[in-house]
Amino acid sequence: MMNSPRDRTAWLLGDEARCLTPPLVPPQPRRIVLLGPPGIGKGTQAALLGAALGACYLSTGEILHTAPRTPPGPALRTALNYARRGDTVPEDILIELINERCRCLTCAGGFILDGFPRSLPQAEALDRLLENSDLALDAVVLYDLPAAKIVPRLLGRRVCPTCQRIYHVKSCPPKTAGLCDDCQTKLVQRSEDRIDSIRLLQHTYAMSPRTLTGYYQSRGLLVTVPAHGTPEEIFMRTIDAFTHASAANPPWSNAPFPRAGAGIPAGGAIADGL
């Protein structure tokens, strides 16, 4: 079950929505934030880490890209208006979007969070939300890769608008060109994966990471992982970073994380470039 996709109904819909299948509670629930520019592969690593740790993968991008099945809450409705215009969602709206989903962040199953926080005020808002439930982050992983290697990943990325499965035209193409393997929907290129949007996203990201990473580094939570190579190699590099951090830093003393060399979770191999 821990290697199966988690029910994220509450995360995608927010407000009073409930997950149809309650999460299994792992022996040691983990709460981890992933940092890094768009296209570096955070979603791929989140899936692998979630399977290894038994935690839900929570992505702010998935909220904005998944059409709500029920009327969206106020924050999501406003955020969608910005996203549909190709604009960056304002900080206060993004914080409110997370507040609408606070049950997911305080869930006993833990989480792997991607897309939030992106600034120091957002990091402080996340801390307050967790502290209200007597919880705290276990780790913050910064994935690092030169921009010249990230752009080709984004330009080749394609997504199924129905089930949100992600492909890459070179490294992970569908069985039938242009069609999703799972639901046969025509694949699309997101507007933010086109070159002008890529430049804007990377510029926006570059404005804040030093303050954000410095904040987490000062608390002993930050580990930096080079994001080159295959997803399997990056995953093992992440686990190895957890192992070293657990041995060196007091905030990590509630280990164990998965041990270095533990291998990829069942069904976890995902092609590079996503």
C-alpha positions as CSV (number, residue, x, y, z in Angstrom):
1,M,0.0,0.0,0.0
2,M,2.8,2.4,0.8
3,N,4.1,2.1,-2.8
4,S,0.6,2.8,-4.2
5,P,-0.6,6.2,-5.3
6,R,-2.2,8.0,-2.4
7,D,-5.7,9.4,-2.3
8,R,-5.3,13.2,-2.4
9,T,-8.9,14.3,-2.7
10,A,-8.6,16.7,0.3
11,W,-5.5,18.3,-1.2
12,L,-6.9,18.8,-4.6
13,L,-10.3,20.1,-3.5
14,G,-9.5,21.8,-0.2
15,D,-12.1,23.3,2.1
16,E,-14.3,20.5,3.6
17,A,-13.2,17.8,1.2
18,R,-12.1,14.5,2.7
19,C,-9.9,11.8,1.2
20,L,-11.9,8.8,0.1
21,T,-9.3,6.4,1.5
22,P,-7.7,7.4,4.8
23,P,-3.9,7.2,4.7
24,L,-1.9,4.5,6.3
25,V,0.2,5.9,9.1
26,P,3.8,5.0,8.7
27,P,5.9,4.0,11.7
28,Q,7.8,7.4,11.5
29,P,5.7,10.0,9.6
30,R,7.9,12.5,7.7
31,R,7.3,16.1,6.7
32,I,9.6,17.2,3.9
33,V,9.8,20.2,1.6
34,L,11.4,20.0,-1.8
35,L,13.1,23.1,-3.3
36,G,14.5,23.7,-6.7
37,P,13.6,25.6,-10.0
38,P,10.9,24.4,-12.3
39,G,11.8,21.3,-14.4
40,I,14.6,20.0,-12.1
41,G,12.6,16.8,-11.3
42,K,11.0,17.5,-7.9
43,G,7.8,15.7,-8.9
44,T,9.7,12.6,-9.9
45,Q,11.7,12.6,-6.6
46,A,8.6,13.3,-4.6
47,A,6.9,10.2,-6.0
48,L,9.9,8.1,-5.1
49,L,10.4,9.6,-1.6
50,G,6.6,9.3,-0.9
51,A,6.7,5.6,-1.8
52,A,9.8,5.1,0.4
53,L,8.5,7.0,3.4
54,G,4.8,6.3,3.1
55,A,4.0,10.0,2.8
56,C,1.6,11.9,0.5
57,Y,3.0,13.9,-2.4
58,L,1.4,17.4,-2.2
59,S,2.1,19.7,-5.1
60,T,0.7,23.2,-5.4
61,G,1.1,23.0,-9.2
62,E,-1.2,20.0,-9.3
63,I,-3.9,21.9,-7.5
64,L,-3.8,24.6,-10.2
65,H,-3.6,22.1,-13.1
66,T,-6.4,19.8,-12.0
67,A,-9.9,21.0,-12.8
68,P,-11.9,20.9,-9.6
69,R,-14.8,18.5,-9.5
70,T,-16.7,20.8,-7.1
71,P,-16.9,24.6,-6.9
72,P,-13.4,25.8,-5.8
73,G,-12.9,27.6,-2.6
74,P,-12.2,31.4,-2.6
75,A,-8.4,31.1,-2.6
76,L,-8.3,28.4,-5.4
77,R,-10.8,30.4,-7.5
78,T,-8.6,33.5,-7.3
79,A,-5.4,31.5,-7.9
80,L,-6.9,29.8,-11.0
81,N,-7.7,33.2,-12.5
82,Y,-4.0,34.2,-12.2
83,A,-2.8,30.8,-13.5
84,R,-5.1,30.8,-16.5
85,R,-3.7,34.2,-17.5
86,G,-0.1,32.9,-17.1
87,D,0.5,35.2,-14.2
88,T,2.3,34.3,-10.9
89,V,-0.1,33.6,-8.1
90,P,0.4,36.3,-5.4
91,E,2.0,35.3,-2.2
92,D,-1.0,36.0,0.1
93,I,-3.3,33.9,-2.2
94,L,-0.8,31.0,-2.2
95,I,-0.6,31.1,1.6
96,E,-4.4,31.1,1.8
97,L,-4.5,28.2,-0.7
98,I,-2.3,26.2,1.7
99,N,-4.4,27.3,4.7
100,E,-7.5,25.8,3.0
101,R,-5.6,22.5,3.0
102,C,-4.2,22.6,6.5
103,R,-5.6,19.1,7.3
104,C,-3.3,17.6,4.6
105,L,-0.2,19.2,6.2
106,T,-1.1,18.0,9.7
107,C,-2.2,14.5,8.5
108,A,-0.7,11.7,10.5
109,G,0.6,10.1,7.2
110,G,3.2,12.9,6.7
111,F,3.9,14.7,3.4
112,I,6.4,15.5,0.6
113,L,5.6,19.2,-0.3
114,D,6.5,20.6,-3.7
115,G,5.8,24.2,-4.8
116,F,5.5,25.8,-1.3
117,P,7.2,27.7,0.3
118,R,8.9,29.8,-2.3
119,S,9.8,32.8,-0.1
120,L,10.6,33.5,3.5
121,P,7.1,34.8,4.4
122,Q,5.7,31.5,3.0
123,A,8.2,29.5,5.0
124,E,7.2,31.3,8.2
125,A,3.5,30.8,7.4
126,L,4.2,27.0,6.9
127,D,6.0,26.9,10.3
128,R,3.1,28.6,12.1
129,L,0.6,26.2,10.5
130,L,2.6,23.2,11.7
131,E,3.4,24.6,15.1
132,N,-0.4,25.1,15.7
133,S,-0.6,21.3,15.6
134,D,2.7,20.7,17.6
135,L,4.5,19.5,14.4
136,A,7.6,20.6,12.5
137,L,9.5,19.8,9.3
138,D,11.9,16.9,9.3
139,A,13.9,18.0,6.2
140,V,14.2,20.5,3.4
141,V,15.9,19.2,0.2
142,L,17.3,21.6,-2.3
143,Y,17.8,20.0,-5.8
144,D,20.6,21.8,-7.8
145,L,21.2,21.8,-11.5
146,P,22.5,24.4,-14.0
147,A,19.8,26.2,-15.9
148,A,21.2,25.1,-19.3
149,K,20.3,21.5,-18.4
150,I,16.8,22.3,-17.0
151,V,15.4,24.1,-20.1
152,P,15.5,21.1,-22.4
153,R,13.6,19.1,-19.8
154,L,10.8,21.7,-19.7
155,L,10.6,22.2,-23.4
156,G,10.1,18.4,-24.0
157,R,7.6,17.9,-21.2
158,R,4.0,16.9,-22.1
159,V,1.1,16.3,-19.7
160,C,-2.2,14.5,-19.9
161,P,-4.9,17.1,-19.0
162,T,-7.2,14.3,-17.8
163,C,-5.1,12.2,-15.4
164,Q,-2.1,14.6,-15.1
165,R,0.5,11.9,-16.0
166,I,3.7,13.5,-17.3
167,Y,5.8,12.5,-20.3
168,H,8.9,13.7,-22.1
169,V,9.1,13.6,-25.9
170,K,12.6,12.1,-25.7
171,S,13.3,10.4,-22.4
172,C,9.8,9.2,-21.5
173,P,7.5,9.3,-24.6
174,P,4.1,7.7,-24.6
175,K,3.5,4.4,-26.4
176,T,1.5,6.1,-29.0
177,A,2.8,9.5,-30.0
178,G,0.8,12.4,-28.5
179,L,-1.6,10.2,-26.5
180,C,-1.7,9.3,-22.8
181,D,-0.9,5.6,-22.2
182,D,-3.5,5.4,-19.4
183,C,-6.6,7.3,-20.8
184,Q,-5.8,8.0,-24.4
185,T,-6.3,11.7,-24.0
186,K,-4.3,14.0,-26.3
187,L,-1.2,15.3,-24.5
188,V,-0.5,19.0,-24.2
189,Q,2.4,21.3,-23.5
190,R,1.7,23.5,-20.6
191,S,2.0,27.2,-21.2
192,E,4.7,27.5,-18.5
193,D,6.8,24.9,-20.3
194,R,7.3,27.2,-23.3
195,I,10.4,29.2,-23.6
196,D,9.1,32.6,-22.5
197,S,7.4,31.2,-19.5
198,I,10.5,29.2,-18.6
199,R,12.5,32.3,-18.5
200,L,9.9,34.1,-16.4
201,L,9.6,31.2,-13.9
202,Q,13.4,30.9,-13.5
203,H,13.7,34.6,-13.0
204,T,10.9,34.5,-10.3
205,Y,12.6,31.5,-8.6
206,A,16.0,33.2,-8.7
207,M,14.7,36.2,-6.8
208,S,14.2,34.4,-3.5
209,P,16.0,31.1,-2.9
210,R,19.0,32.4,-1.1
211,T,16.9,33.9,1.7
212,L,14.8,30.8,1.8
213,T,17.6,28.3,1.8
214,G,19.5,30.4,4.3
215,Y,16.5,30.3,6.6
216,Y,16.4,26.5,6.5
217,Q,20.2,26.1,6.6
218,S,20.3,28.1,9.9
219,R,17.9,25.6,11.4
220,G,19.9,22.5,10.3
221,L,17.2,21.2,8.0
222,L,18.6,21.9,4.6
223,V,20.4,19.3,2.4
224,T,21.6,20.1,-1.1
225,V,21.4,17.3,-3.7
226,P,22.9,17.5,-7.2
227,A,20.1,16.8,-9.7
228,H,22.1,15.4,-12.6
229,G,21.8,11.8,-13.7
230,T,18.9,9.4,-13.7
231,P,16.0,9.6,-11.2
232,E,17.3,6.5,-9.5
233,E,20.7,8.1,-9.0
234,I,19.2,11.3,-7.7
235,F,17.0,9.3,-5.3
236,M,19.9,7.4,-3.9
237,R,21.8,10.6,-3.6
238,T,18.9,12.1,-1.6
239,I,18.8,9.1,0.7
240,D,22.5,9.3,1.2
241,A,22.2,13.0,2.1
242,F,19.5,12.1,4.7
243,T,21.8,9.5,6.2
244,H,24.7,12.0,6.6
245,A,22.4,14.8,7.9
246,S,20.9,12.4,10.5
247,A,24.4,11.6,11.8
248,A,25.6,15.2,11.9
249,N,22.6,17.5,12.9
250,P,20.4,17.4,16.0
251,P,17.2,18.3,14.2
252,W,17.5,15.0,12.3
253,S,18.0,12.9,15.4
254,N,14.6,11.3,15.2
255,A,16.0,9.1,12.3
256,P,15.8,6.6,10.8
257,F,15.2,7.8,7.3
258,P,15.7,5.0,4.6
259,R,19.3,3.9,4.7
260,A,21.7,4.7,1.9
261,G,21.8,1.9,-0.6
262,A,18.2,0.8,0.2
263,G,17.3,0.9,-3.5
264,I,14.3,2.3,-5.4
265,P,10.8,1.6,-4.1
266,A,8.8,-0.9,-6.1
267,G,7.4,0.7,-9.2
268,G,9.5,3.7,-8.6
269,A,11.7,4.0,-11.7
270,I,10.8,7.1,-13.7
271,A,12.5,8.4,-16.7
272,D,14.8,11.4,-16.5
273,G,13.7,14.8,-17.7
274,L,10.5,15.1,-15.8
